[in-house]
Amino acid sequence: MSAAREEILRRIRAALDDVPDREAAADVAVARNYRHTDDRSHAELVELLCERISEYQADARRIGPAEVAGAVQSACAQWGLARVAVPPALPADWRPDEVDVVEDHGLSAGELDSLDGAITGCAVAIAETGTLVLDGEALSGRRVLTLVPDHHICVVSAEQVVGQVPEAMAALAPMVSERGVPVTVVSGPSASSDIELERVEGVHGPRHLLVLVVDDG
């Protein structure tokens, strides 16, 4: 281990050998010639998002604005969820009627673990990568809210869907720089592999992820 570390450091020193001592990272411009926007239609981006989410072994369903509560209730029945946590700002018409809904006003990890799932919104969704971005505020709820329960239902408005990662980062930049919000990126349910490369779900977060994309088109 020590020999490997020394070899890595030796290569770094060799690579930096011609760098002036007074030069700082900010002194050198970094080329950012990757794509910053996406020219596909909004309908194509929504379709791509659902496609990518499914590739991560999560479930994506497109629904109309009036169908949110029914779709959430259906998912709760499918998974056998009796008690779910929600951020206080979650709209009333996103909440299922036949399930015990517990608002998160500082629930402990133990209290969250006793619940069956969590229902949240998100800050933005990235079509190219099938990624949900949670900002720790309002509809997203606290970060721990979606890490402890076994099931996560996330409601995404079609207007929140962007094509590329830089677009999402640009949308989040004011919140991060001005309010220092914690950003969590979610691509599918929590998954890892054991020593034999067997996929194991639910190790670092929820085992099941359902994304409801609300689209009136």
C-alpha positions as CSV (number, residue, x, y, z in Angstrom):
1,M,0.0,0.0,0.0
2,S,2.8,2.4,0.9
3,A,4.7,1.7,-2.4
4,A,1.5,2.3,-4.4
5,R,1.0,5.6,-2.6
6,E,4.5,6.7,-3.2
7,E,4.3,5.9,-6.9
8,I,1.0,7.9,-7.2
9,L,2.7,10.9,-5.5
10,R,5.8,10.5,-7.7
11,R,3.7,10.7,-10.8
12,I,1.8,13.8,-9.6
13,R,5.1,15.6,-8.8
14,A,6.4,14.7,-12.2
15,A,3.3,16.0,-13.9
16,L,3.5,19.3,-11.9
17,D,7.3,19.7,-12.4
18,D,6.9,22.5,-15.0
19,V,4.3,24.5,-13.1
20,P,5.6,27.8,-11.7
21,D,5.5,27.9,-7.9
22,R,3.3,31.0,-7.8
23,E,0.7,29.7,-10.2
24,A,-2.7,29.0,-8.6
25,A,-5.5,26.9,-10.0
26,A,-7.6,29.9,-10.8
27,D,-4.8,31.3,-13.0
28,V,-5.4,28.7,-15.7
29,A,-8.6,28.8,-17.8
30,V,-10.3,25.4,-18.1
31,A,-11.8,24.5,-21.4
32,R,-15.5,23.9,-21.0
33,N,-16.5,23.0,-24.5
34,Y,-19.0,20.3,-23.6
35,R,-22.7,20.7,-24.2
36,H,-24.5,23.2,-21.9
37,T,-28.0,22.9,-23.4
38,D,-30.1,20.3,-25.2
39,D,-31.9,21.0,-28.5
40,R,-34.4,18.2,-28.2
41,S,-38.1,19.0,-27.7
42,H,-39.5,19.0,-24.3
43,A,-41.7,16.0,-25.1
44,E,-38.5,14.1,-26.2
45,L,-36.8,15.0,-23.0
46,V,-39.6,13.7,-20.8
47,E,-39.7,10.5,-22.8
48,L,-35.9,10.1,-22.4
49,L,-36.1,10.7,-18.7
50,C,-38.6,7.9,-18.2
51,E,-36.5,5.7,-20.4
52,R,-33.3,6.3,-18.4
53,I,-35.0,5.9,-15.1
54,S,-36.3,2.5,-16.1
55,E,-32.8,1.5,-17.2
56,Y,-31.7,2.0,-13.5
57,Q,-34.3,-0.6,-12.4
58,A,-36.6,2.1,-11.1
59,D,-40.2,2.6,-12.1
60,A,-41.3,5.7,-14.1
61,R,-44.9,6.5,-14.8
62,R,-46.3,9.5,-16.8
63,I,-49.5,10.8,-15.3
64,G,-51.8,13.9,-15.6
65,P,-51.9,16.7,-13.0
66,A,-55.2,15.3,-11.4
67,E,-53.8,11.8,-11.1
68,V,-51.0,12.3,-8.6
69,A,-52.8,11.3,-5.4
70,G,-54.4,8.2,-7.1
71,A,-51.0,7.1,-8.5
72,V,-49.4,7.6,-5.1
73,Q,-52.2,5.6,-3.5
74,S,-51.9,2.8,-6.1
75,A,-48.1,2.6,-5.4
76,C,-48.6,2.5,-1.7
77,A,-51.1,-0.4,-2.1
78,Q,-48.7,-2.2,-4.5
79,W,-45.8,-2.0,-2.0
80,G,-47.9,-2.4,1.1
81,L,-47.1,1.0,2.5
82,A,-49.2,1.9,5.6
83,R,-47.2,4.9,6.9
84,V,-45.2,7.3,4.9
85,A,-43.1,10.4,5.6
86,V,-43.5,13.6,3.6
87,P,-41.9,17.1,3.7
88,P,-44.3,19.6,5.3
89,A,-44.5,21.5,2.0
90,L,-45.8,18.5,0.0
91,P,-49.1,19.6,-1.6
92,A,-52.3,18.1,-0.2
93,D,-53.3,16.8,-3.6
94,W,-50.1,14.7,-3.7
95,R,-50.9,12.9,-0.5
96,P,-52.7,9.5,-0.5
97,D,-56.0,9.3,1.4
98,E,-55.8,5.7,2.6
99,V,-52.3,5.9,4.1
100,D,-51.0,7.4,7.4
101,V,-49.1,10.5,6.3
102,V,-46.4,11.7,8.7
103,E,-44.9,15.2,8.2
104,D,-41.2,15.4,8.8
105,H,-40.7,18.0,11.5
106,G,-37.3,16.8,12.5
107,L,-38.0,13.0,12.6
108,S,-35.1,11.0,13.9
109,A,-33.4,8.3,11.9
110,G,-35.1,5.7,14.1
111,E,-38.6,7.3,13.6
112,L,-38.0,7.4,9.8
113,D,-36.9,3.7,9.9
114,S,-40.2,2.8,11.5
115,L,-42.0,4.2,8.5
116,D,-42.6,2.3,5.2
117,G,-41.6,5.0,2.7
118,A,-41.3,8.6,1.7
119,I,-43.1,10.8,-0.8
120,T,-41.3,13.9,-2.1
121,G,-40.9,16.2,-5.0
122,C,-37.6,17.3,-6.5
123,A,-35.7,20.4,-7.6
124,V,-34.9,19.3,-11.1
125,A,-34.6,16.1,-13.2
126,I,-32.0,15.4,-15.8
127,A,-33.2,13.5,-18.9
128,E,-29.8,12.5,-20.3
129,T,-28.8,10.7,-17.1
130,G,-32.2,9.7,-15.7
131,T,-31.2,11.6,-12.5
132,L,-33.4,13.3,-9.9
133,V,-31.8,16.2,-8.0
134,L,-33.1,17.0,-4.5
135,D,-32.2,20.3,-2.9
136,G,-33.0,19.6,0.7
137,E,-35.8,22.2,0.7
138,A,-39.6,22.5,0.2
139,L,-40.8,19.6,-2.0
140,S,-37.5,17.7,-1.7
141,G,-37.5,17.5,2.1
142,R,-34.5,16.9,4.2
143,R,-31.8,14.6,2.8
144,V,-32.3,12.0,5.5
145,L,-36.0,11.7,4.5
146,T,-35.2,9.8,1.3
147,L,-32.2,7.8,2.7
148,V,-33.8,5.9,5.6
149,P,-37.2,4.6,4.5
150,D,-37.2,1.5,2.2
151,H,-39.4,3.1,-0.6
152,H,-39.2,6.5,-2.2
153,I,-42.0,7.9,-4.4
154,C,-40.9,11.1,-6.2
155,V,-43.2,13.4,-8.0
156,V,-41.6,15.3,-10.9
157,S,-43.3,18.1,-12.8
158,A,-42.6,18.0,-16.6
159,E,-41.4,21.6,-16.3
160,Q,-38.6,20.5,-14.0
161,V,-37.1,18.2,-16.7
162,V,-33.9,19.5,-18.4
163,G,-31.7,17.7,-20.9
164,Q,-28.1,18.0,-19.7
165,V,-26.3,18.1,-16.3
166,P,-24.9,21.6,-16.9
167,E,-28.5,22.9,-17.2
168,A,-29.4,21.3,-13.9
169,M,-26.3,22.8,-12.2
170,A,-27.1,26.2,-13.6
171,A,-30.7,26.0,-12.2
172,L,-29.3,25.0,-8.8
173,A,-26.5,27.5,-8.6
174,P,-28.4,30.3,-6.9
175,M,-29.7,28.0,-4.2
176,V,-26.3,26.6,-3.5
177,S,-24.4,29.8,-3.6
178,E,-26.9,31.9,-1.7
179,R,-28.4,29.5,0.7
180,G,-25.9,26.7,0.8
181,V,-28.5,24.0,0.3
182,P,-27.4,20.3,0.3
183,V,-27.8,18.7,-3.1
184,T,-28.5,15.0,-3.5
185,V,-28.5,13.3,-6.9
186,V,-30.5,10.1,-7.3
187,S,-30.1,7.8,-10.3
188,G,-32.3,4.8,-9.5
189,P,-32.7,2.9,-6.2
190,S,-29.8,2.5,-3.9
191,A,-27.6,-0.3,-5.2
192,S,-24.2,-1.9,-4.5
193,S,-22.4,-5.1,-5.3
194,D,-20.9,-7.7,-2.9
195,I,-17.5,-9.3,-3.3
196,E,-19.0,-11.7,-5.9
197,L,-20.5,-8.8,-7.9
198,E,-24.0,-9.7,-6.9
199,R,-26.3,-6.6,-7.1
200,V,-27.6,-5.7,-3.6
201,E,-30.3,-3.0,-3.3
202,G,-31.2,-0.8,-0.3
203,V,-27.7,-0.6,1.2
204,H,-27.3,3.1,1.1
205,G,-30.9,4.2,0.6
206,P,-34.3,3.1,-0.6
207,R,-34.6,-0.3,-2.3
208,H,-37.5,0.9,-4.5
209,L,-37.9,4.1,-6.4
210,L,-41.0,5.2,-8.2
211,V,-40.9,8.4,-10.3
212,L,-44.3,10.0,-11.2
213,V,-43.8,12.4,-14.1
214,V,-46.7,14.9,-14.1
215,D,-47.3,16.0,-17.7
216,D,-50.4,17.6,-19.0
217,G,-49.3,17.2,-22.6
